[in-house]
């Protein structure tokens, strides 16, 4: 086997490894999901930020908004806040804490993992949350972000 | 504004005590409801925190006998909120705070309120709050007792001073609030009116001792705040102010006459947040005006001044490095403290009227619910020290250092 061929194989393996790394579930591709009862087709970035900052307590039809999030140090939460909301997780935490501990708002409900997120959003009327795309099934509706 | 000696008593007004008890009962009933009932758990939330600190100073006393090492700093809070309707929120928090000789840990109602957010769209929001409301002053006053939200082991003392803490902490009254979202970011406005609790701490801080007469808040005090934040949370700007008046009715035995004290307290705040670092600057002034007391006090008009610049750097997602420089003065026209020292006939040395310090610290978020902090402070001047904990001004040491540790858990 020639040296050149080994190098070529090596390069191919590195490329495959890289592809595998970037497609790890839960890291890159978080999308907004909502309970089937939520009568909204899509959300703007600013409205989404207001919802996850717990500053919009009801949907346009008057239903209460229920916000679900993964733990602060969960990779899915970090990807969601940075890539989708374009906020750092600690900025969200700061807003929640300030409202919670001054009595002017509530904290979102924290769920342990992606499976719990899917279940909570599917079963709670008015719920909004997020998941990596491949975790989503027909029990929840996906909300496209209108940029 | 702090001058001479503080005392140990902290008499609460009966009305405040009654309110505390009423809210405690209400909170208990809510608690009992949740354990029994079903279905409204989604709308009811219980949260809380427990914080323990350790302070060691080379000289002077800060939060207990810190010159020998002190653990006399404990904060415990339990907080209930209930969303009665999408636009109506009821919430309350009980707080027990032990801080050296200043606070003994007896529980108090931190806030207890009804918030009616009667209009809310993505573009704007309007609402009204009634009850005991935390005063939104600067970036940190409304959650100053929650370690997770503080910029250090303690709130910056030159602005959020502890000696008249209760006067600025909360108000019993009404507040209007509004949010307006623009392309550039969100504006938030608050305007509140209410009565501020006055305890013996306040009398000691403003009058220097406990006279036979009574010092009480006079009429309504006003709190206002405007804040702007860009949508990405990178920039935050705020301006907040409180205006209040205190009335002193002298007893026959007092060497001073009845009089009143007017003060305005305002803070300008600026913060920039990047992914790994942030910069925060706040500037405070408090013009204090003494009237009708007679020559001993009417000369004491002053403008208290304080400011700091803080930088923080996140070198791992759970590890933050903090640096802060602060200065504070009893009177911005007498930053060296000589004139104010003269007014006490030299009993209080000039360094008790100013303080400049540097803080280096580290915060480690061990888990999202448990946090540790360590800090070292180098100080010149003793202005932020409590008179109650350091009753003899002449014994204060001008140059001193402080090391502090803090652990905090929340749920």
Interface residues (C-beta under 8 A of the other chain):
Chain A: X44 X45 X46 X47 X49 X50 X55 X56 X57 X58 X62 X63 X64 X65 X66 X71 X72 X73 X78 X86 X87 X88 X90 X91 X94 X95 X97 X98 X100 X101 X102 X103 X104 X105 X106 X107 X109 X124
Chain B: X42 X43 X45 X47 X49 X77 X79 X81 X83 X86 X87 X89 X91 X92 X93 X111 X112 X113 X115 X117 X120 X122 X125 X129 X133 X134 X136 X142 X143 X146 X148 X149 X177 X179 X181 X231 X232 X233 X273 X275 X314 X317 X318 X367 X368
